[in-house]
């Protein structure tokens, strides 16, 4: 009976999105060990198709550019171009975004897209900035962000310094993506209402993590992140992200299908009257990381 109810909810959720494309994103980690390896590429694309993913968010772009092959040179970027074209033309992928930590990390892709401007099927569609300014394990003194970025710029190694740096990256990327007709995306976790009000001024799509272990009250997790969108009447696309990691939905997925989560999430969301204005912003959902997804 429970399975039948879930199926009905799932079908209702699909109907509600029928007039617009509902994106189902797959976050592909460790892509540097997938690209240009035929068996790994095929496994990823087949997995995406079988499970209905139509949106890939690809990590490790900088690592590919540094260690595998330059992405800003048409003499060397064929593997990347061929993968994107295959994904879009043979595997029903409608959007491909790449992940970067700073504005500069996207420079090779800017050049890559310029080199492939005559073939949209080979182009990247969006830049996704992932910089965890809320994560003290990255921002504090002697931690990664502090040593890599803040010290040289004279920024404090704390959340305030990290958020300043993050917004600077968004501003720089907004100029680039507007000029190149690309989408600007970002991932957020433990973000405050004030921080959200500032960052959504720059981006097209916000990926908000709902990293939980259980379904109960899933949609109520850190609702203050969405209040900024409501108060600002923002048109930003909202894409809730669920994690297949062992600390989160990994154990739950051993007995459930990945498609069971989003319909239940939406039903919970609709029950909260104060959040209903955000329903128009929700354009799909995502799962990741790919390496932890149930096969």
Secondary structure, 3 states (H helix, E strand, C coil): CHHHHHHHHHHHHHHHCCCCCCEEEEEECCHHHCCCCHHHHHHHHHHHHHCCCCEEEECCHHHHHHHHCCCCCCCCCHHHHHHHHHHHHHCCCCEEEEEECCCHHHHHHHHHHHHCCCCHHHCCCEEEECCCCCCHHHHCCCCHHHHHHHHHHCCCCCHHHHHHHHHHHHHHHHHHHHHHCCEEEEEECCCCHHHHHHHCCCCCEEEEECCCCCCCCHHHCCCHHHHHHHHCCCCCEEEEEEECCCCCCCCHHHCCCCHHHHHHHHHHHHHCHHHHHHHHCEEEEEEECHHHCCC
